[in-house]
């Protein structure tokens, strides 16, 4: 056996060390990517803060069910604040973006929205006895200042514990 022949089969100790370093760098890079993705998801799940200057007018807000689910509500500005139609960025009801109209400015704006509910062409038998049209709406109003106004509205207005409509 000459001195220039390898003494063993397989990678040399230097090659094994390099492979271990490469694997370690890949694991570190994967961990960094996972942390960045987790932080991105976590930040996107942080809810937008509730508005300190705008709220629903309790006696002027309600939703009605049926084949065309609709809500009418009034947003009122708190003392020292104002609200205009352009302050509303988006509205989501029961997880769906409805069509809506906004009117008014100053201390109040009125919003009317509607969206199709369930098909009631021939009455409720079309969809079965277990499916009922919604009569309550979880309304979330996104304002341009980055805050939200949200409440649960039903036929009798805002649904809160102790409310006369419950």
C-alpha positions in Angstrom: 0.0 0.0 0.0 1.4 3.4 -1.0 1.1 6.6 1.0 -1.1 8.3 -1.5 -3.9 5.7 -1.3 -6.8 6.4 1.0 -6.7 4.5 4.2 -10.4 4.0 4.6 -13.5 3.8 2.6 -16.1 6.7 2.6 -15.6 10.3 3.4 -12.6 11.6 5.3 -13.0 13.2 8.7 -12.8 16.7 7.1 -15.6 15.8 4.7 -17.7 14.5 7.5 -17.2 17.7 9.5 -18.1 19.8 6.5 -21.2 17.8 5.9 -22.2 18.2 9.6 -21.6 22.0 9.3 -23.7 22.1 6.1 -26.6 20.2 7.8 -26.3 22.6 10.9 -26.6 25.7 8.6 -29.6 24.2 6.9 -31.3 23.5 10.2 -30.6 27.0 11.4 -31.9 28.6 8.2 -35.1 26.4 8.4 -35.6 27.5 12.0 -35.2 31.2 11.1 -37.8 30.8 8.3 -40.2 29.1 10.6 -39.9 31.8 13.2 -40.4 34.5 10.6 -43.5 32.8 9.3 -44.9 32.3 12.8 -44.3 36.0 13.7 -46.1 37.0 10.4 -49.1 34.8 11.2 -49.2 36.0 14.8 -49.1 39.7 13.8 -51.9 39.2 11.2 -54.1 37.6 13.9 -53.9 40.5 16.3 -57.3 42.1 16.2 -57.6 45.8 15.3 -58.4 47.9 18.4 -61.9 49.0 19.2 -62.6 52.6 18.4 -62.6 55.0 21.3 -64.5 57.7 19.4 -67.3 55.8 17.5 -70.0 53.4 18.6 -73.3 52.0 17.5 -76.4 54.1 18.4 -78.3 51.4 20.4 -81.8 52.5 19.6 -81.2 52.9 15.8 -79.4 49.7 15.0 -80.9 46.3 14.0 -80.7 43.5 11.5 -83.6 41.5 9.9 -83.5 38.0 8.5 -85.2 36.4 5.5 -84.0 35.5 2.0 -82.4 39.0 1.9 -80.5 39.6 5.1 -80.3 43.3 5.9 -79.1 45.6 8.6 -79.6 49.3 9.3 -77.5 51.0 11.9 -76.3 54.4 13.0 -72.7 55.0 14.0 -72.4 57.9 16.4 -69.3 59.9 17.3 -68.6 60.4 20.9 -68.3 63.8 22.5 -65.6 65.9 20.8 -65.4 63.7 17.8 -66.9 63.5 14.3 -67.6 60.8 11.8 -68.2 61.0 8.1 -69.1 58.4 5.4 -65.5 58.5 4.2 -64.3 57.3 7.7 -65.7 53.8 6.9 -63.1 51.6 5.3 -65.0 48.3 5.1 -67.9 46.4 6.7 -68.1 42.7 7.4 -71.3 40.9 8.5 -71.2 37.3 9.6 -67.9 36.9 7.9 -69.2 38.2 4.5 -68.7 41.6 2.8 -72.2 42.9 2.0 -73.1 45.8 -0.3 -73.9 48.9 1.7 -74.7 52.6 1.6 -73.5 55.3 4.0 -75.1 58.7 4.5 -74.5 61.6 6.9 -71.6 63.3 8.7 -70.9 65.2 11.8 -72.0 63.3 14.9 -73.8 60.4 13.1 -73.8 58.3 9.9 -76.4 55.9 8.9 -75.6 52.6 7.2 -77.9 50.3 5.3 -76.6 47.0 4.0 -78.0 43.9 2.5 -76.8 40.5 1.3 -78.5 37.4 -0.1 -79.3 34.9 2.6 -80.6 31.4 1.7 -82.7 30.5 -1.3 -86.3 30.7 -0.4 -87.9 30.5 -3.8 -90.5 28.0 -2.6 -90.2 28.8 1.1 -88.1 27.1 3.7 -88.6 23.5 2.3 -86.1 24.4 -0.4 -83.3 24.3 2.1 -84.7 21.8 4.6 -86.3 22.1 8.0 -82.9 22.3 9.7 -81.7 25.4 7.9 -83.1 28.8 9.0 -82.4 32.2 7.5 -80.1 34.2 9.7 -81.7 36.9 11.9 -78.7 38.0 13.8 -75.6 39.7 12.4 -72.1 40.1 13.8 -71.3 43.5 12.3 -67.7 44.7 12.2 -67.1 48.2 10.8 -63.4 48.9 9.9 -62.6 52.6 10.2 -59.8 54.3 8.2 -58.0 55.2 11.5 -57.2 51.5 11.9 -59.9 50.8 14.6 -63.1 48.9 14.5 -66.6 49.1 15.8 -68.4 45.8 16.3 -71.5 44.4 17.8 -74.1 41.7 17.5 -77.3 43.1 16.0 -80.7 41.4 15.9 -84.2 42.4 15.0 -84.6 44.2 18.3 -81.3 46.0 18.1 -78.0 45.4 19.8 -77.9 42.0 21.5 -76.3 42.3 24.9 -77.1 40.6 28.2 -80.1 42.2 29.8 -81.2 43.9 26.6 -85.0 44.0 26.5 -85.0 42.2 23.1 -83.4 39.0 24.4 
